[in-house]
Amino acid sequence: MPPAPLHERLRQLASTLERQFLGKDEIIRLLMISVVAGEHCVLLGPPGTAKSALIRSLSELMQANYFEYLLTRFTEPNEIFGPVDIVAFREGTYRRNTDGMLPEAEVVFLDEVFKANSAILNALLTLLNERKFTSGGKVMRCPLISVFAASNEVPGDETLNAIFDRFLLRVHSDNLDAYHFSELLQRGIQHEIRQMSGEGLKPVVTARELADLGKSFGGRMNFGDTFLSAYKGIVFQIRAEGVSLSDRRVVKMLKLFAASAYLDGRSTTDASDFFVLKHIWNNQDQAAILEGIVQPVLEAFFREHPDRRRVGALGVGVEALASEIDRIRQLLTGGTALGDVQLFSQLKALGEIKTALAGITDPRARELEKRVAQLLEASFRSGRFAQI
């Protein structure tokens, strides 16, 4: 039996990751778009938010040459690009042995990339942008598909702007909301068991297929006048808000839109693909600005197309939210006195649940919203809360 079309297997890959990593659907979608478009993506967020595990699992599901390294300011170029070939050096030729190193990798993960020294960063610039690496005076073509990077914080040093600019997508990965806690533990246990057993994930696509897709991807770079007109309006609105968006990045974004459409099995782009524009910020403060510009466009599209799946929808069950509401109600109305920190924690959880319910169309969600509102009102009315 012939394999399923590539875009279907890529969706299968994404579904596998979504089952493994709770609440990371939008991040996974952005990683898949980066792979299809042959662009690079950086994940930013606190430690322990599955950044590294997510990239490693993605690489397992892609049959690709994989390279991973944790960078520090003491990391030397030979640790990344390969050691000097001693035999060739004795014969008067300086070149690196790149076997198994970054220049011969197809998928790369660089942890704490912004801590690397200038020697490594300068070499990375050309490799990321042009897929070329110079060794011993010879320029070698690199089979690189995508580089994924991770960092705990956005780089503040202006000298890092050039390398940061090479990562077209900037994605924030944070801890999950409280109402996901139980399911987080269940999936985490499954992941740990799989890790301890040494059971790997079965690849569903190959790097060669993705490389071939990249070579023919130009045929998908056709955009209608309506789409381009809407894109122009969003770009100039983003710039008007003070978010820097260069012409180079504006053009490259078109590849991401086309990749998003491809993953859905669509031959043309539409307004739903604009969601990637929420992830082009230069600092965290700009994320809210982009959300305010892009989200109304997406909401208008999904009102007209209610059958389309929203990217990033967590799909949390109403039953799980109802169970969490009951747990919080028992804590707030029970006989046990709560400390100030405990009380604020439960109220914060109610706020998170309220936000989650607002995005659920199930009629049962409206009843749960009323229960949340009653709990919040009762808490705010309580004399004890007024004193806090």
Helices and strands as residue ranges (DSSP letters): H 6-20, H 25-37, E 41-44, H 51-61, E 62-63, E 66-70, H 77-81, H 86-90, G 102-104, E 107-111, G 113-115, H 118-130, E 132-135, E 138-141, E 146-151, G 158-160, H 161-165, E 169-172, G 178-180, H 181-197, E 205-206, H 207-215, G 217-220, H 225-240, H 247-263, G 271-279, H 285-304, H 318-333, H 340-358, H 363-381, H 383-387
